[in-house]
C-alpha cells in the first residue's frame, strides 16, 4: 500500500514532461516538471518564445477555452496537463482579449500603413462569377450548382483557361487564409540567408557557427503569384519621347516610371501599375552598356511626384539595336532561346525592389515582396520595338539583399551563388530541374538559370489613351539630363515654352512633370519651397488654384525674368508676331543690363547698379 502511494506520488508530482505550444510562428516543445505552478510555467513560455509581457494568452483548447492565468496557484498536473499535450498561444494587443477577433487577424501588424489599393482589395472577396450553363445546369434561374457557382480567385483551372500565368498577390493571400483554420497561423516570412546576429555561444564567423545562428539551406521555387499583374502606359507619347534618345544617339537609356497602383479588373484581385511619366536620372550610356550616376535631385523628384499623387512604380531601360534604319526595324535577341533578363539586370531589379518594398500588415517585419516593376524596350519577333514587363521573385530579392547572388562573366542567362569566405557565410542554395530522362532533380545553384527567378508581368497601352499631364503642345519642355544631345533645360527654354500659352491656359503649361521639376531645381530661382499650392492645383486640375498661385511674388519674379529674356517687339511699330503670348503682368519694357545683367525699370536710361548706359 505504501509502495503504491509512493509510486503514485513520484509519477504524478515529480515527473518531467514535455508540453507543446502552438503559436502563429510554429510549434515549440517545452520541458517542464508536472508539479510546476501555472505562473512559473507561463514565465517559462514567455522566455522560451521571447514574448512581451501581457501581449499573449494561453489556452488548453483550440477553441480558446480553458485559459491558463498567471495568478493561478494550480500546478500543471492539477490543471490536467499531461506529457505531450498541446496548448494554444494566441497574441493579443496590450493584453486585450482577442477571443472574438477573426482568427486570420491574430498576426496583423496594425502599425503598418498599407497602400490604398491593398486596403481596397483586402475587403473584396474576389470570387469569380459564372453564368448559368444551359447544358449542364438543370435548376431554375435563381439556383446554383457546381457548374455555375462562383469560383475562388486562385482557382487554377480558371487561371489556366484565362491564360493567367501567375495568380495575384491578394488571391495568394485568400488561398493562405482559406481552409479549416482560416489562416490562423499564417505569417508572411521574409527569407534570410545571413547569419542570425546576437549568438554568444561561440566567436563570430569565421571563428564559429552553430545551429542557432546558421541560416538554413535554401531550395528555390518558381513563384506562383506576382505583386503586380499589369503595367499600363497612359499613352504612347510617354514612351515615344523616352525612345527619342536612342533614336538620336544609338545609345541605351533608362528612366524611372512614375504613376500609381490601381485595381486591375482583368485578373481576380489584380493590381495594375499605371505609368504617367518617365523621369530620366543622370547616366552614362553606350550602345551596349549603361551606368547610373548619383542624382542630387532624386529626393526633390520623389517629393514633387508625391504631391502630384504619383509615386515611383518601376524602371524602364532600352536594349535596342537597329536592323534596317530605312524600315525602322530593330533586332530581336531577347527570347526563350537566349535570355529575357540577364543576371546583371535581375540583380539590379532586385536592388530596386528591395529599395521599394511592399508594406503589409500580415508580415512580422511589416514588409513582404515589392510592387516595383521592370520594363525592357527591345525588339520582338516582328523586329518592332516591344515592351516586356518583369519582376524578380521574393527569393531573388533576399539573395540580392544578403549579397549572395552575382552574375557570371560569359553567360548572361546564368547567375552564381557565392561560396563562403572568411568575411561571409553563404548557405547552400538549390533549385529543381528536369533531367534528360524527365526526372525532377535537385541541383546546386552554381550556376543558376536566372529565368528561375523571374515573374512576367503583362505590359501595354489602353485602347483609349489618357494623360495625367499635358501632351498636346507643339514644343514640349525638354527632358532633364539630356545635355549630351543638345536638349538643355535653361531659362531660355523656359521662356520659349511659356510663350506658347496665353494666361487662361496656365494650367496646361504647368501640367508637365519635367517642367515642374525644373521650376523646383533651377539654379537661378528655385521654387521648391513655394510650389505646394501649384502642385495641388495640377493634381486636382483646378485652374483657379493655379491662377491664384501665379499672383505670388515668386512667380512674379519669374515673369519679369521671362520678359527680360523674351524677344524685343519691332522698333518700327509693325504688327506683332502671330500666335499666343505669355502675359508679363506689366513687366514688359524692363531691360537687362548688358554689363552686369541687372534687370532695370523702363524709365532708367542707365543701370542702377553699374551706372553704365542702356545701349
BELFEN-V401832 format. One record per pair of residues at least 6 apart in sequence whose ideal C-beta (glycine too) atoms are under 8 Angstrom apart, sorted by the first residue. I is the first residue (numbers start at 1). GAP is how many residues later the second one is. Records with the same first field share a line. If there is no record, write none. Layout:
I=GAP, GAP
This chain:
12=22, 65
13=21, 22, 64
14=19, 20, 21
15=18, 19, 68
16=15, 16, 17, 18
17=14, 15, 16, 17, 59, 64, 65, 66, 67
18=11, 12, 13, 14, 65, 66
19=10, 11, 13, 22, 57, 62, 64, 65, 66, 68
20=7, 8, 9, 10, 64, 65, 66, 67
21=6, 7, 8, 9, 24, 27, 28, 37, 65, 66, 67, 68
22=64, 65, 66, 67, 163
23=26, 66, 68, 162
24=65, 67, 82, 83, 160, 161, 162, 163
25=24, 160, 162
26=159
27=59
28=20, 21
30=14, 15, 18
32=9, 12, 44
33=43
34=41, 42, 43, 47, 48, 49
35=40, 41, 42
36=8, 39, 40
37=35, 36, 37, 38
38=30, 31, 32, 34, 35, 36, 37, 38, 41
39=31, 32, 33, 34
41=27, 35
42=16, 26, 28
43=27
45=6, 13, 44
46=7, 10
49=40
54=40, 41
55=36, 37, 38, 39, 40
56=33, 34, 35, 36
57=7, 10, 32, 33, 35, 40, 41
58=9, 10, 29, 30, 31, 32
59=6, 7, 8, 9, 28, 29, 30, 31
60=6, 7, 8, 19, 20, 21, 25, 27, 28
61=27
62=26
64=24, 26, 35
68=11, 19
72=7
81=6
90=8, 9, 16
91=7, 15, 16
92=6
93=17
98=8
102=80
103=78, 79, 80, 81
104=73, 78, 79, 80, 82
106=78
107=78, 79, 80, 255, 257
108=253, 254
109=252, 253, 254, 255, 257
110=251
111=255
112=247, 248, 249, 251, 254
113=246
114=8, 245, 246, 247
115=146, 243, 244, 256
116=145
117=144, 145, 146, 154
118=52, 240, 241, 242
120=143
121=49, 142, 148, 150
122=48, 51
124=46, 145
126=26, 27, 44, 45, 48, 142, 143
127=23, 24, 25, 26
128=22, 23, 24, 25, 27, 30, 140
129=21
130=17, 18, 19, 20, 21
131=17
132=9, 16
133=14, 15
136=9, 11, 12
137=6, 8, 10, 11
138=7
139=6
151=7
152=19, 22, 23, 26
153=14, 15, 17, 18, 21, 115, 116
154=13, 17, 18, 20, 21, 114
158=110
159=6, 8
164=103
165=291
166=57, 58, 59, 60, 63, 289, 290
167=8, 57, 58, 59, 101
168=57, 58, 61, 96, 99, 100, 101, 102, 103
169=56, 57, 58, 100, 102, 189, 200
170=99, 101
171=54, 97, 98
172=52, 53
173=189
174=95
176=7, 10
177=6, 9
186=176
187=175, 176, 177
188=172, 174, 175, 180
189=174, 175
190=173, 175, 177, 178, 204, 208
191=27, 203, 204, 207
192=23, 206, 210
193=22, 25, 205, 206, 209, 211, 233, 234, 236
194=21, 208
195=10, 14, 18, 19, 20, 230
196=16, 17, 18, 19
197=16
198=15
199=11, 13, 14
201=7, 9, 11
202=6, 7, 8
205=217, 219, 220
206=216, 219
209=216
214=211, 213
215=210, 212
216=211
217=210, 211, 212, 213
218=177, 209, 210, 211, 212
219=210, 211, 212, 213, 223
220=173, 175, 209, 210, 211, 212, 225, 228, 232, 233
221=174, 211
222=171, 230
223=170, 171, 172, 232
226=165, 229, 231
227=44, 131, 142, 143, 144, 164
228=33, 43, 44, 45, 143, 145, 163, 229
229=35, 37, 38, 41, 42, 43, 228, 229
230=34, 36, 37, 40, 41, 42, 43, 227, 228, 229, 230
231=41, 42, 44, 83, 142, 144, 156, 158, 226, 227, 228, 229
232=40, 41, 42, 43, 227, 228, 229, 230
233=6, 42, 154, 226, 227, 228
234=25, 40, 41, 42, 228, 231, 232, 233, 234
235=226, 227, 230, 231, 232, 236
236=225, 229
237=230, 234
238=37, 38, 39, 40
239=39, 77, 138, 148
241=37, 235, 238
242=11, 13, 36, 38, 74, 135
243=75, 134, 142
245=6, 8, 35, 237, 240
246=6, 7, 72, 74
248=237
249=36, 235, 236
250=37, 72
251=34, 35, 36
252=33, 34, 35, 36, 37, 38, 65, 66, 67, 68
253=27, 30, 32, 37, 64, 65
254=26, 27, 29, 31, 36, 38, 61, 62, 63, 64
255=23, 24, 25, 26, 60, 61, 62
256=22, 23, 24, 25, 56, 58, 59, 60
257=16, 18, 20, 21, 55, 56, 57, 58, 59, 116, 118
258=17, 18, 19, 20, 21, 47, 52, 53, 54, 55, 255
259=14, 15, 16, 17, 18, 51, 52, 54
260=13, 14, 16, 49, 50, 51, 53
261=10, 11, 12, 13, 50, 52, 110
262=9, 10, 12
263=7, 8, 9
264=6, 7, 8
271=100
273=40, 41, 98, 100
274=39
275=38, 39
276=34, 191, 192, 193, 237
277=28, 33, 191, 192, 236, 237
278=38
279=22, 26, 201, 234, 235, 238
280=199, 200, 201, 202
281=11, 12, 14, 17, 200
282=10, 11, 12, 13, 199
283=7, 8, 9, 10, 198
284=6, 7, 9
285=6
287=34
290=27
295=6
297=183, 220, 224
300=217, 220, 221, 228
301=216
302=9, 10
303=225
304=209, 212, 213, 216, 227, 231
305=6, 7, 208
307=224, 225, 228, 229, 232
308=160, 205, 208, 227, 230, 231
309=230
310=158
312=44, 60
313=58, 59, 60
314=38, 58, 59, 60, 61, 75
315=34, 37, 57, 58, 59, 60
316=58, 59, 60, 61, 71
317=28, 58, 59, 60
318=58, 59, 60
319=15, 57, 58, 59
320=10, 57, 58, 59, 65
321=9, 10, 12, 58
322=7, 8, 9
323=6, 7, 8, 56, 60
324=59
329=50, 54, 55
330=48, 49, 53, 54, 55
331=48, 52
332=46, 47, 48, 49, 50, 51
333=45, 46
334=6, 42, 44, 45, 54
335=46
338=75
339=73, 74, 111, 112
340=48, 50, 111, 114, 116
341=8, 33, 35, 49, 109, 110, 113
342=65, 70, 71, 108
343=62, 63, 64, 65, 69, 70, 71, 72, 73, 107
344=63, 68
345=29, 31
346=46, 50, 59, 69, 104, 107, 108
347=53, 58, 59, 60, 68
349=23, 25, 41, 42, 43
350=42, 46, 47, 49, 50, 51, 55
351=49
352=20, 22
353=16, 17, 19, 38, 39, 44
354=16, 43, 46, 47
355=17
356=14, 15, 16
357=10, 11, 12, 13
358=9, 10, 11, 12, 13
359=7, 8
360=6, 7, 8
362=6
368=26
369=25, 28
370=21, 27
372=19
373=16, 17, 18, 84
374=15, 16, 17, 18
375=12, 13, 14, 15, 84
376=11, 12, 13, 14
377=8, 9, 10
378=7, 8, 10
379=6, 7
380=6
387=72, 73
388=68, 71
389=67, 68, 69, 70
390=64, 65, 66, 67
391=63, 64, 66
392=8, 61, 62, 63
393=60, 61, 62
395=58
396=9, 57
399=6, 18, 30
403=15, 21
404=13, 14, 22, 25
405=10, 11, 12, 13, 43
406=9, 10, 12
407=8, 9
408=6, 7, 8, 39
411=36
413=36, 37, 38
414=33, 34, 35, 36
415=30, 32, 33, 34, 35, 38
416=29, 30, 31, 32
417=9, 12, 27, 28, 29, 31
418=6, 8
419=7, 27
420=6
428=16
429=15, 16, 19
430=12, 13, 14, 15
431=11, 12, 14, 17, 18, 21
432=8, 9, 10, 11
433=7, 8, 10, 16
434=6, 7
435=6
468=43
469=42, 43, 44
470=38, 39, 41, 42
472=36
473=27, 35, 39
474=26
475=21, 22, 25
476=21, 36, 38
477=12, 16, 17, 20, 35, 37, 38, 41
478=9, 10, 11, 15, 36
479=8, 35
480=9, 34, 37, 38
482=6
489=25, 29, 33
491=31, 33, 70, 74
492=73
494=21, 24, 28, 68
495=67, 70, 71
497=12, 18
498=11, 64, 84
499=63, 67, 81, 82, 83
500=9, 79, 80, 82
501=7, 8, 79, 81
502=78, 79, 80, 81
503=79, 80
504=39
505=75
506=37, 40, 41, 44
507=30, 31, 34, 35, 36, 39, 40
509=6
510=6, 24, 27, 28, 36
511=27, 30
516=15, 18, 19, 22
519=7, 8, 12
520=6, 7, 8, 11
521=7
524=37
525=29, 32, 33, 36
527=27, 28, 31
530=22, 24
533=12, 15, 16
534=11, 12, 15
536=6, 9
537=6, 7, 8, 9, 11, 12
538=8
549=6
556=29, 31
559=24, 25, 26, 28
560=24, 25, 27, 30, 39
561=38
562=20, 22
563=21, 24, 25, 27
564=26, 27, 28, 35
566=18
569=7
570=6
589=13
590=9, 10, 11, 12
591=8, 9, 11, 13, 23
592=6, 7, 8
593=6, 7, 14, 16, 17, 19, 21
595=12, 15, 17
596=11, 13, 14, 16
598=9, 10, 11, 12
600=7, 8, 14
604=10
605=8, 9
606=6, 7, 8
607=6, 7
